[in-house]
């Protein structure tokens, strides 16, 4: 039990928990911004060009609302595919944005690794070419010595 507590302390102290919490908070805020972008900026022009259509109102009614004998109302059952379309736009924008961010981080990481390892291992094809060059030099020297 003590080892688990010790391991958790190391995990928390390293900053992983804090990094994760910050990521979740920023992700939540980013999601709200993207949702607003789709709902308030992107979808109205699309609706305008498609004939004053509000995508969030697209639905397929499976069962209409019914008034039962005792005046209670049975709710309408619908499949809200318009909301699904808007949420799909949200998803693709978030996914593309995350792709760009990860791509940028990978590029920066690669540049950082390239600068930090100038004496990197020579690729095999270059080593093979160097060996061929050395063998050709030896053959040339042997012919000139004869």
N, C-alpha and C positions, 0 to 999 in steps of 0.2 A: 504493500500500500504506500509505503514511504517513497518507493521508486517512482510510482505514478505521480505523486505530488511533486517530487523533484523534477520529473520530466515535464509536467505541466508548467511549473515555474520557469523552466528554461524556455519553453515554447512561448509563454507570455512575455518574458523579459526580452526575448529576441526581437519582439515587435511584430510577430506574425499576427497576433490577435488585433493589435492596433491597426496594422495595415489592412487587415480584412474588414474591420469596422469602418474605417475611412472609405474603403472601396464600396461597401454596401451603401453608405450614406450618399456618396457621390453618384452611385448607380441609381439610387432612388430618385435623386434630384434630376439626373440626366433623363430618366424615364419620363418624369413629369414634363420636362421641357420638350422632349420628342413627341409626347402625346399631344401637347398643346400645338406644336408645330403642325402635326398631321391634321388635327381636328380644326384648328383655327386658321391655318395658312394654306395647307396643301389641298384639303378636301373641298373648300368652297369654290376655288376656281375650276376644279374638276367637275363639281356639281353644276357650275354655271355652263361649262362647255358641253355638258351632257344633257342640258335642258332643265335647269333649275332643280336638280335632284339632290336631296339630302341623303347621303349614303347611310347614315345611322338609322334612318327610318325604314330601310329595306328589311322586310321580314316576310316570312312565310307562315301564315296562320294555320296551325294544325287543328285547333279547336277554338271557335269563337266564344266570347264570354256569354254565359247563360244565366238567366234568372230562374232560380229553382222556386217551387211552390211557396216555400216559407219566406220569400223575398231575399234569401241569401244569394249572393252572386258567385258563380263559379268563374274563376279567372280565365283569361285568355291564355292559350298555350301557343307560343310562337318559336320559330327558329329565326334568330336575328342575324342574318348573313351580312347585312350592311355593317353592323358593328364588327363582325369578323373581318371584313375588308379593311376597315380603319385600323384594327389591331394588327393586321398583316402588314400594313404600311409602317406602323410603329416598329414592328419587329425587324423589318428589312432595313429601316433607317438605323436602328440601334446596332444591328448586326454589322452593317457596312461601316458604321462609325467605329465600332470596336475592331473591325478588321484593319482599318486605317491606323488606329492607335497602336495595335500590336505590330503592324508592319513597320511603323516609325520606330518603336522600341527595338525591334529586331535589327533594323538598319543601324541605329545608334550603337547597339551592342556589338554588332559585327565590326563597325568602324573602330570602336574602342578596343576590340580584340586585335584587330590588324595593327593598330598603333602600339599596343603593348607587347606584341610578339614579332619584332622585326627579324629575329633569327629563327624563323619558323622552319620546320623540316622541309627539305627540298622534295618536291613531288617525284615519284618513281620514274616518270618519263624523262625528266631532266637528268636524273642520275644515269639512266640508261644511255642517253645521248652523250653524256660526259664519258662514260666507259667506252663507247664506240669511238669517240674522238681520241681517247688515250690509246686504244688499240691501233687505230690508223697511224698515230704518231710513231708508235713502236715499229709498225711494219715499214714505215718510211725510213726510219733510222736504220733498221736492219738492212734494207736494200742499199742505202747509201754507204754502209760500212762494208759491204761485200764488194 
